[in-house]
Amino acid sequence: MTITVREAVAELPVAEEDRTGYWRDAFRHWVDADRDGCSTRNEVLIEEAVTPPMVGARCSLAGGLWHSYYDDVDQASARSLDIDHMVPLAEAWDSK
């Protein structure tokens, strides 16, 4: 069966949000899920770079260039960049 995106969205359940039990610290921060030495943050930075950074010991990043599609600005400092969730954790929790 094939349906349109509009039909699929219309079928999503709607309910009041409930933040009961939410605790931000329960979610580990920047893990190395595949155990390759790079945290999720650095893996995203490597993947999203316009000019790839050099990856050093313990996955330290040097150089590289990133482009923001939101404000059309290039950034050459990985430390200046925020990597965030497409859906904030608290919002995802509320919508469980």
DSSP file (Angstrom, degrees, kcal/mol; ACC not computed):
  #  RESIDUE AA STRUCTURE BP1 BP2  ACC     N-H-->O    O-->H-N    N-H-->O    O-->H-N    TCO  KAPPA ALPHA  PHI   PSI    X-CA   Y-CA   Z-CA
    1    1 A M              0   0    0      0, 0.0     2,-0.4     0, 0.0     0, 0.0   0.000 360.0 360.0 360.0 133.0    0.0    0.0    0.0
    2    2 A T        +     0   0    0      0, 0.0     2,-0.3     0, 0.0     0, 0.0  -0.944 360.0 175.7-115.2 133.7    1.3    3.4   -0.9
    3    3 A I        -     0   0    0     -2,-0.4     2,-0.1     3,-0.0     3,-0.0  -0.913  31.4-104.2-131.1 162.0    0.1    6.6    0.7
    4    4 A T     >  -     0   0    0     -2,-0.3     4,-2.4     1,-0.1     5,-0.2  -0.367  31.4-112.1 -79.2 162.8    1.2   10.2    0.4
    5    5 A V  H  > S+     0   0    0      1,-0.2     4,-2.8     2,-0.2     5,-0.3   0.910 119.9  55.8 -59.9 -41.9    3.3   12.0    3.0
    6    6 A R  H  > S+     0   0    0      1,-0.2     4,-2.0     2,-0.2    -1,-0.2   0.904 109.0  46.4 -57.9 -42.5    0.2   14.2    3.9
    7    7 A E  H  > S+     0   0    0      2,-0.2     4,-1.1     1,-0.2    -1,-0.2   0.902 111.8  51.0 -67.2 -40.8   -1.8   11.0    4.5
    8    8 A A  H  < S+     0   0    0     -4,-2.4     3,-0.5     1,-0.2     4,-0.4   0.918 111.1  47.7 -63.4 -43.6    0.9    9.5    6.6
    9    9 A V  H >< S+     0   0    0     -4,-2.8     3,-1.4     1,-0.2    -1,-0.2   0.897 107.5  56.4 -64.5 -39.7    1.3   12.6    8.8
   10   10 A A  H 3< S+     0   0    0     -4,-2.0    -1,-0.2     1,-0.3    -2,-0.2   0.774 104.5  54.6 -63.0 -25.3   -2.5   12.8    9.2
   11   11 A E  T 3< S+     0   0    0     -4,-1.1    -1,-0.3    -3,-0.5    -2,-0.2   0.546  81.2 111.8 -86.8  -7.2   -2.4    9.2   10.6
   12   12 A L  S <  S-     0   0    0     -3,-1.4     2,-0.1    -4,-0.4    -3,-0.0  -0.429  76.2-111.3 -66.3 137.8    0.2   10.1   13.3
   13   13 A P        -     0   0    0      0, 0.0     2,-0.5     0, 0.0    -1,-0.1  -0.420  27.1-149.5 -69.2 146.2   -1.3    9.9   16.8
   14   14 A V        +     0   0    0     -2,-0.1     2,-0.3     0, 0.0    81,-0.0  -0.973  27.5 154.8-118.5 129.6   -1.7   13.2   18.7
   15   15 A A        -     0   0    0     -2,-0.5     2,-0.1    80,-0.0     3,-0.1  -0.963  47.8 -84.5-147.9 162.2   -1.4   13.3   22.5
   16   16 A E        -     0   0    0     -2,-0.3     2,-0.1     1,-0.1     0, 0.0  -0.413  52.1-109.5 -64.9 144.2   -0.5   15.7   25.2
   17   17 A E        -     0   0    0     -2,-0.1     2,-0.4    78,-0.1    78,-0.2  -0.476  31.3-164.3 -75.1 149.8    3.3   15.9   25.9
   18   18 A D        +     0   0    0     76,-1.0    78,-0.2    -2,-0.1    -1,-0.0  -0.920  17.5 180.0-141.1 111.0    4.5   14.4   29.2
   19   19 A R    >   +     0   0    0     -2,-0.4     3,-2.3     2,-0.1    75,-0.1   0.318  36.5 139.0 -92.4   7.9    8.0   15.2   30.5
   20   20 A T  T 3  S+     0   0    0      1,-0.3     3,-0.1    74,-0.1    -2,-0.1  -0.305  74.9  11.6 -54.6 127.6    7.5   13.0   33.6
   21   21 A G  T 3  S+     0   0    0      1,-0.3    -1,-0.3    -2,-0.0     2,-0.2   0.336  89.6 142.6  87.1  -7.3   10.7   11.1   34.3
   22   22 A Y    <   +     0   0    0     -3,-2.3     2,-0.3    68,-0.0    -1,-0.3  -0.496  17.6 167.3 -71.2 133.4   12.9   13.1   31.8
   23   23 A W    >   -     0   0    0     -2,-0.2     3,-2.4    -3,-0.1     4,-0.3  -0.881  28.4-150.7-147.0 111.7   16.4   13.8   33.1
   24   24 A R  G >  S+     0   0    0     -2,-0.3     3,-2.0     1,-0.3    -1,-0.1   0.837  95.0  62.3 -54.7 -38.6   19.0   15.1   30.6
   25   25 A D  G 3  S+     0   0    0      1,-0.3    -1,-0.3     3,-0.0     4,-0.1   0.622  86.9  74.0 -66.9 -10.6   21.9   13.5   32.4
   26   26 A A  G <  S+     0   0    0     -3,-2.4     2,-0.6     2,-0.1    -1,-0.3   0.667  85.4  75.9 -73.5 -15.1   20.3   10.1   31.7
   27   27 A F  S <  S-     0   0    0     -3,-2.0    -1,-0.1    -4,-0.3    62,-0.0  -0.874  89.4-125.6-101.5 117.3   21.5   10.5   28.1
   28   28 A R        -     0   0    0     -2,-0.6     2,-0.5     1,-0.1     3,-0.3  -0.256  23.8-128.0 -61.4 147.0   25.2   10.0   27.6
   29   29 A H  S    S-     0   0    0      1,-0.2    -1,-0.1    -4,-0.1    -4,-0.0  -0.873  70.9 -17.5-107.9 124.9   27.0   12.8   25.9
   30   30 A W  S    S-     0   0    0     -2,-0.5    -1,-0.2     1,-0.1    12,-0.1   0.923  80.2-176.0  50.8  60.1   29.2   12.4   22.9
   31   31 A V        -     0   0    0     -3,-0.3     9,-2.0     8,-0.1     2,-0.6  -0.327  33.1-127.1 -77.6 164.3   29.8    8.7   23.1
   32   32 A D    >   +     0   0    0      7,-0.2     3,-1.6     1,-0.2     5,-0.1  -0.718  36.0 173.7-108.7  75.4   32.0    6.7   20.8
   33   33 A A  T 3  S+     0   0    0     -2,-0.6    -1,-0.2     1,-0.3     6,-0.1   0.826  77.2  41.1 -58.8 -37.5   29.4    4.1   19.8
   34   34 A D  T 3  S-     0   0    0      4,-0.3    -1,-0.3    -3,-0.1     5,-0.1   0.422 103.8-130.5 -93.9   3.1   31.5    2.3   17.2
   35   35 A R    <   +     0   0    0     -3,-1.6    -2,-0.1     3,-0.1     4,-0.1   0.839  65.1 133.0  54.5  40.4   34.6    2.5   19.3
   36   36 A D  S    S-     0   0    0      2,-0.3    -1,-0.1    23,-0.0     3,-0.1   0.352  82.9 -99.2 -99.2   6.3   36.8    3.9   16.6
   37   37 A G  S    S+     0   0    0      1,-0.2     2,-0.4    -5,-0.1    -5,-0.0   0.302  93.9 102.6  96.7  -8.9   38.3    6.6   18.8
   38   38 A C        -     0   0    0      4,-0.0    -2,-0.3     3,-0.0    -4,-0.3  -0.918  66.5-131.9-111.7 132.6   36.1    9.4   17.6
   39   39 A S     >  -     0   0    0     -2,-0.4     4,-2.4    20,-0.1    -7,-0.2  -0.280  32.5-104.0 -69.8 164.6   33.1   10.7   19.6
   40   40 A T  H  > S+     0   0    0     -9,-2.0     4,-2.4     1,-0.2     5,-0.2   0.893 122.2  57.1 -56.3 -40.4   29.8   11.2   17.8
   41   41 A R  H  > S+     0   0    0      1,-0.2     4,-2.4     2,-0.2    -1,-0.2   0.946 109.4  43.0 -57.6 -50.6   30.5   15.0   17.7
   42   42 A N  H  > S+     0   0    0      1,-0.2     4,-2.7     2,-0.2    -1,-0.2   0.865 111.1  55.2 -67.4 -34.5   33.8   14.5   15.9
   43   43 A E  H  X S+     0   0    0     -4,-2.4     4,-2.4     2,-0.2    -1,-0.2   0.903 109.4  47.6 -63.6 -39.6   32.3   12.0   13.5
   44   44 A V  H  X S+     0   0    0     -4,-2.4     4,-2.6     2,-0.2    -2,-0.2   0.931 111.9  50.2 -65.2 -44.7   29.6   14.5   12.6
   45   45 A L  H  X S+     0   0    0     -4,-2.4     4,-0.8     1,-0.2    -2,-0.2   0.912 112.3  47.0 -60.4 -42.8   32.2   17.2   12.1
   46   46 A I  H >< S+     0   0    0     -4,-2.7     3,-0.6     1,-0.2    -1,-0.2   0.933 115.2  46.1 -63.4 -46.2   34.3   15.0    9.9
   47   47 A E  H 3< S+     0   0    0     -4,-2.4    -2,-0.2     1,-0.2    -1,-0.2   0.864 116.0  44.3 -65.4 -37.9   31.3   13.9    7.8
   48   48 A E  H 3< S+     0   0    0     -4,-2.6    19,-0.5    -5,-0.2    -1,-0.2   0.477  84.8 119.7 -90.6  -2.5   29.8   17.4    7.4
   49   49 A A    <<  -     0   0    0     -4,-0.8    17,-0.3    -3,-0.6    15,-0.0  -0.377  51.4-157.1 -67.4 138.1   33.1   19.2    6.5
   50   50 A V  S    S+     0   0    0     15,-2.8    16,-0.2     1,-0.4    -1,-0.2   0.881  98.9  26.4 -75.7 -43.7   33.4   20.9    3.2
   51   51 A T  B    S-A   65   0A   0     14,-1.6    14,-1.9    -3,-0.0    -1,-0.4  -0.980 104.1-121.2-115.8 113.8   37.1   20.6    3.5
   52   52 A P        -     0   0    0      0, 0.0    12,-0.4     0, 0.0     2,-0.1  -0.209  23.2-126.9 -59.5 140.6   37.9   17.6    5.7
   53   53 A P        -     0   0    0      0, 0.0     2,-0.4     0, 0.0    10,-0.2  -0.410  27.2-101.1 -78.0 162.1   40.0   18.3    8.8
   54   54 A M  E     -B   62   0B   0      8,-3.3     8,-2.1    -2,-0.1     2,-0.6  -0.711  35.1-140.8 -79.4 136.0   43.1   16.4    9.7
   55   55 A V  E     +B   61   0B   0     -2,-0.4     6,-0.2     6,-0.2     3,-0.1  -0.896  27.9 178.0-105.2 116.4   42.3   13.7   12.3
   56   56 A G    >   -     0   0    0      4,-3.7     3,-1.6    -2,-0.6     4,-0.1  -0.131  40.9 -33.8-102.5-162.2   45.1   13.3   14.8
   57   57 A A  G >  S+     0   0    0      1,-0.3     3,-1.5     2,-0.2    -1,-0.3  -0.245 130.0   9.1 -56.8 140.3   45.7   11.3   18.0
   58   58 A R  G 3  S-     0   0    0      1,-0.3    -1,-0.3    -3,-0.1   -21,-0.1   0.782 132.5 -68.9  54.5  29.9   42.6   10.5   20.0
   59   59 A C  G <  S+     0   0    0     -3,-1.6    -1,-0.3     1,-0.2     2,-0.2   0.780  80.6 168.8  63.1  32.3   40.5   12.0   17.1
   60   60 A S    <   -     0   0    0     -3,-1.5    -4,-3.7    -4,-0.1     2,-0.4  -0.557  26.7-137.5 -71.6 141.2   41.7   15.5   17.6
   61   61 A L  E     +B   55   0B   0     -6,-0.2     2,-0.4    -2,-0.2    -6,-0.2  -0.853  23.2 179.3-107.0 136.0   40.6   17.7   14.6
   62   62 A A  E     -B   54   0B   0     -8,-2.1    -8,-3.3    -2,-0.4    15,-0.1  -0.996  54.5  -9.9-134.0 140.3   42.8   20.3   12.9
   63   63 A G  S    S+     0   0    0     -2,-0.4    15,-0.3   -10,-0.2     2,-0.0  -0.332  72.5 131.0  71.4-158.0   42.0   22.4   10.0
   64   64 A G        -     0   0    0    -12,-0.4     2,-0.3   -11,-0.1    -1,-0.1  -0.076  45.0-122.0  93.9 163.0   38.9   21.8    8.0
   65   65 A L  B     -A   51   0A   0    -14,-1.9   -15,-2.8    12,-0.1   -14,-1.6  -0.992  18.6-167.5-145.5 136.9   36.1   24.0    6.8
   66   66 A W  E     -C   75   0C   0      9,-2.7     9,-3.0    -2,-0.3     2,-0.5  -0.945   9.6-147.5-126.1 146.6   32.3   23.8    7.4
   67   67 A H  E     -C   74   0C   0    -19,-0.5     2,-0.7    -2,-0.3     7,-0.2  -0.955   7.5-143.5-118.6 130.8   29.5   25.6    5.7
   68   68 A S  E  >> -C   73   0C   0      5,-3.0     4,-1.3    -2,-0.5     5,-0.8  -0.825   7.7-168.2 -92.2 116.7   26.3   26.7    7.4
   69   69 A Y  T  45S+     0   0    0     -2,-0.7    -1,-0.1     1,-0.2    -2,-0.0   0.680  84.0  64.8 -75.1 -16.9   23.4   26.4    5.0
   70   70 A Y  T  45S+     0   0    0      1,-0.1    -1,-0.2     3,-0.1    -2,-0.0   0.895 124.2   9.1 -73.7 -41.5   21.2   28.4    7.4
   71   71 A D  T  45S-     0   0    0      2,-0.2    -2,-0.2    -3,-0.1    -1,-0.1   0.286  98.3-117.9-124.9   9.5   23.2   31.7    7.2
   72   72 A D  T  <5 +     0   0    0     -4,-1.3     2,-0.4     1,-0.2    -3,-0.2   0.883  66.4 139.9  57.2  44.8   25.5   30.9    4.2
   73   73 A V  E   < -C   68   0C   0     -5,-0.8    -5,-3.0     2,-0.0     2,-0.3  -0.944  46.1-139.0-121.2 139.7   28.7   31.3    6.4
   74   74 A D  E     -C   67   0C   0     -2,-0.4     2,-0.4    -7,-0.2    -7,-0.2  -0.732  15.8-163.0 -93.5 147.4   31.9   29.3    6.4
   75   75 A Q  E     -C   66   0C   0     -9,-3.0    -9,-2.7    -2,-0.3     6,-0.0  -0.999  15.1-174.4-133.5 131.1   33.6   28.3    9.6
   76   76 A A        +     0   0    0     -2,-0.4     2,-0.6   -11,-0.2   -13,-0.1   0.345  66.2  79.5-106.7   5.3   37.2   27.1    9.9
   77   77 A S    >   -     0   0    0      1,-0.1     3,-1.3   -11,-0.1     4,-0.3  -0.932  56.2-165.0-119.1 111.3   37.1   26.3   13.7
   78   78 A A  G >  S+     0   0    0     -2,-0.6     3,-1.6   -15,-0.3    -1,-0.1   0.853  91.8  61.3 -59.3 -34.4   35.6   23.0   14.7
   79   79 A R  G 3  S+     0   0    0      1,-0.3    -1,-0.3     3,-0.0    -2,-0.0   0.730  97.8  58.5 -65.4 -21.5   35.5   24.3   18.3
   80   80 A S  G <  S+     0   0    0     -3,-1.3     2,-0.3     2,-0.0    -1,-0.3   0.521  92.0  90.4 -84.6  -5.2   33.2   27.1   17.3
   81   81 A L    <   -     0   0    0     -3,-1.6     2,-0.4    -4,-0.3   -36,-0.1  -0.712  63.5-147.9 -99.7 142.7   30.6   24.8   16.0
   82   82 A D        -     0   0    0     -2,-0.3     2,-0.5     2,-0.0    -2,-0.0  -0.890   5.2-158.5-103.1 136.0   27.6   23.3   17.8
   83   83 A I        +     0   0    0     -2,-0.4     2,-0.3     0, 0.0   -42,-0.1  -0.972  25.9 169.4-110.8 124.5   26.4   19.8   16.9
   84   84 A D        -     0   0    0     -2,-0.5     2,-0.2   -43,-0.0    -2,-0.0  -0.813  36.1 -88.9-133.8 171.1   22.8   19.4   18.0
   85   85 A H        -     0   0    0     -2,-0.3    -1,-0.0     1,-0.1     4,-0.0  -0.484  24.6-133.1 -77.3 147.7   19.9   17.0   17.7
   86   86 A M  S    S+     0   0    0      1,-0.3    -1,-0.1    -2,-0.2    -2,-0.0   0.846 106.8  29.4 -67.1 -33.0   17.4   17.4   14.9
   87   87 A V  S    S-     0   0    0     -3,-0.0    -1,-0.3     4,-0.0     5,-0.1  -0.993 101.8-115.1-124.5 121.4   14.8   17.0   17.6
   88   88 A P     >  -     0   0    0      0, 0.0     4,-2.5     0, 0.0     3,-0.2  -0.213  24.2-120.3 -54.7 144.2   15.8   18.2   21.1
   89   89 A L  H  > S+     0   0    0      1,-0.2     4,-2.8     2,-0.2     5,-0.2   0.897 112.4  52.4 -53.9 -45.0   16.0   15.3   23.6
   90   90 A A  H  > S+     0   0    0      1,-0.2     4,-2.6     2,-0.2    -1,-0.2   0.897 110.3  48.5 -61.5 -39.6   13.3   16.8   25.9
   91   91 A E  H  > S+     0   0    0     -3,-0.2     4,-1.6     2,-0.2    -1,-0.2   0.907 111.4  49.4 -66.7 -41.2   10.9   17.2   22.9
   92   92 A A  H  < S+     0   0    0     -4,-2.5    -2,-0.2     2,-0.2    -1,-0.2   0.908 111.5  50.0 -62.6 -41.0   11.6   13.6   21.8
   93   93 A W  H >< S+     0   0    0     -4,-2.8     3,-1.6    -5,-0.2    -2,-0.2   0.934 109.2  51.4 -62.0 -46.2   10.9   12.5   25.4
   94   94 A D  H 3< S+     0   0    0     -4,-2.6   -76,-1.0     1,-0.3    -1,-0.2   0.824 111.6  48.6 -59.4 -32.2    7.7   14.4   25.6
   95   95 A S  T 3<        0   0    0     -4,-1.6    -1,-0.3     1,-0.2    -2,-0.2   0.246 360.0 360.0 -95.5  12.6    6.5   12.8   22.4
   96   96 A K    <         0   0    0     -3,-1.6    -1,-0.2   -78,-0.2    -2,-0.1   0.503 360.0 360.0 -61.0 360.0    7.3    9.2   23.3
